Amino acid sequence: MKRIKGFTLIELLIVIAILAILAAIIFVAVDPAQRIQDARDANRWSSVNSVLNAYLNYVVDNRGHHTNISGLTAGTAYMISDGSAGTAGATCAAATTANRVNMQFLVDQYIADIPADPDTTSYGAADTGYYLIRSANNRITVGACAPEGSGAISVQR
């Protein structure tokens, strides 16, 4: 009797099961949903720094005067917006939509455009998803309203 070389059905099923287990382990380790959240938070960090740096450049060019935000109540969080009416129902952990600050005066000279939160479903065209707080000593804090990872996203200078 001549024997044909090849794999048995059991051997093939074992190899397929091992490959499936390895694929599941790799998929869990890579966790694409977590990587997407991390990418959005990295975008938020970049945007917060960009807005604050643009504002500080504006202050330097105006000899230290905070003319456009000097009227803001110290310690109160304001949603950064384009100055229009905003979106009803947009929420921010730090700022209510009733308190808005128009940062459009920075556009073109200090920043190309006021950045918007990468989660576009929560905010409309007017509300960016970022907030600004002015302290009594004119220290500025810019932060993200809804970071997806653990911890707050804010920068103070």
C-alpha positions as CSV (number, residue, x, y, z in Angstrom):
1,M,0.0,0.0,0.0
2,K,1.4,3.3,-1.0
3,R,1.2,6.1,1.5
4,I,0.3,9.7,0.3
5,K,2.3,12.4,2.1
6,G,0.2,15.2,3.6
7,F,-1.4,16.6,6.7
8,T,-4.4,15.0,8.5
9,L,-7.5,16.9,9.3
10,I,-6.6,16.9,13.0
11,E,-3.2,18.5,12.3
12,L,-4.7,21.2,10.2
13,L,-7.4,22.0,12.9
14,I,-4.7,22.2,15.6
15,V,-2.6,24.6,13.5
16,I,-5.6,26.8,12.7
17,A,-6.6,26.9,16.4
18,I,-3.1,27.9,17.4
19,L,-3.1,30.7,14.8
20,A,-6.5,31.9,16.0
21,I,-5.3,32.1,19.6
22,L,-2.2,34.0,18.6
23,A,-4.2,36.4,16.5
24,A,-6.6,37.1,19.4
25,I,-3.7,37.8,21.7
26,I,-2.1,40.2,19.3
27,F,-5.4,42.0,18.6
28,V,-5.9,42.5,22.4
29,A,-2.4,43.7,22.9
30,V,-2.6,46.2,20.1
31,D,-6.1,47.4,21.1
32,P,-7.0,49.7,18.2
33,A,-9.7,51.6,20.2
34,Q,-7.1,52.6,22.8
35,R,-4.7,53.7,20.2
36,I,-7.4,55.9,18.6
37,Q,-8.1,57.5,22.0
38,D,-4.4,58.1,22.6
39,A,-4.1,59.8,19.1
40,R,-7.1,62.1,19.9
41,D,-5.5,63.0,23.3
42,A,-2.2,63.7,21.6
43,N,-4.1,66.0,19.2
44,R,-5.7,67.7,22.2
45,W,-2.3,68.3,23.8
46,S,-1.0,69.8,20.6
47,S,-4.1,72.1,20.2
48,V,-3.9,73.3,23.9
49,N,-0.3,74.2,23.5
50,S,-0.9,75.9,20.1
51,V,-3.7,78.1,21.5
52,L,-1.7,79.1,24.6
53,N,1.5,79.8,22.6
54,A,-0.5,81.9,20.1
55,Y,-2.0,83.9,23.0
56,L,1.3,84.4,24.7
57,N,2.9,85.7,21.4
58,Y,-0.1,88.1,21.2
59,V,0.6,89.3,24.7
60,V,4.3,89.8,24.0
61,D,3.5,91.8,20.9
62,N,1.2,94.0,23.0
63,R,3.8,94.7,25.7
64,G,2.3,92.4,28.3
65,H,-1.3,93.7,28.1
66,H,-4.1,91.1,28.2
67,T,-6.5,93.5,26.5
68,N,-8.8,90.9,24.9
69,I,-9.3,88.8,28.0
70,S,-8.7,91.3,30.8
71,G,-12.5,91.6,31.4
72,L,-12.8,87.9,32.1
73,T,-13.6,87.0,35.7
74,A,-10.5,85.6,37.4
75,G,-10.8,81.9,38.1
76,T,-13.8,81.3,35.9
77,A,-13.6,78.9,33.0
78,Y,-14.6,80.1,29.6
79,M,-15.3,77.9,26.5
80,I,-13.1,79.0,23.6
81,S,-15.4,79.8,20.7
82,D,-15.4,81.8,17.5
83,G,-17.7,84.4,19.0
84,S,-21.0,83.2,17.5
85,A,-24.0,81.9,19.5
86,G,-22.6,78.4,20.0
87,T,-24.3,75.0,20.2
88,A,-27.0,74.5,22.7
89,G,-26.2,71.5,24.9
90,A,-22.5,71.6,24.3
91,T,-20.9,70.7,27.7
92,C,-17.5,71.0,29.2
93,A,-16.3,69.7,32.5
94,A,-14.6,73.0,33.3
95,A,-16.6,75.6,31.4
96,T,-20.3,76.1,30.8
97,T,-21.5,77.1,27.4
98,A,-22.9,80.3,29.0
99,N,-19.3,81.5,29.5
100,R,-17.5,81.9,26.1
101,V,-14.4,83.8,25.1
102,N,-13.9,84.7,21.4
103,M,-10.3,83.9,20.4
104,Q,-10.6,84.8,16.7
105,F,-8.3,87.8,17.2
106,L,-5.4,85.3,17.2
107,V,-6.3,83.9,13.8
108,D,-4.0,84.7,10.8
109,Q,-1.3,86.5,12.8
110,Y,-0.6,84.1,15.6
111,I,-2.3,80.8,14.6
112,A,-3.8,79.6,11.4
113,D,-7.1,78.7,12.9
114,I,-8.6,78.1,16.4
115,P,-8.4,74.3,16.7
116,A,-11.5,72.2,17.4
117,D,-11.7,69.1,19.5
118,P,-11.2,65.9,17.5
119,D,-14.5,64.5,18.8
120,T,-16.7,66.6,16.5
121,T,-19.9,65.1,17.7
122,S,-19.9,66.9,21.0
123,Y,-19.3,70.5,19.8
124,G,-20.6,72.6,17.0
125,A,-18.9,75.1,14.8
126,A,-18.8,77.8,17.5
127,D,-17.6,75.8,20.5
128,T,-14.1,74.3,20.2
129,G,-14.1,71.9,23.1
130,Y,-11.3,73.8,24.8
131,Y,-11.5,76.2,27.7
132,L,-9.5,79.2,29.0
133,I,-9.1,80.3,32.6
134,R,-7.4,83.6,33.7
135,S,-6.1,83.8,37.2
136,A,-6.0,87.0,39.3
137,N,-2.3,87.3,38.4
138,N,-3.1,87.0,34.7
139,R,-1.7,83.4,34.4
140,I,-3.5,81.7,31.6
141,T,-4.7,78.0,31.6
142,V,-5.9,76.4,28.4
143,G,-7.4,72.9,28.6
144,A,-9.4,70.3,26.8
145,C,-13.0,69.8,27.9
146,A,-13.3,66.1,27.4
147,P,-10.0,64.1,27.3
148,E,-10.6,60.4,26.6
149,G,-7.7,59.0,28.5
150,S,-6.9,59.2,32.1
151,G,-6.0,62.6,33.4
152,A,-6.8,66.2,32.5
153,I,-5.2,67.9,29.5
154,S,-4.3,71.5,30.4
155,V,-1.4,73.8,30.2
156,Q,-0.7,76.9,32.3
157,R,1.8,79.7,31.8
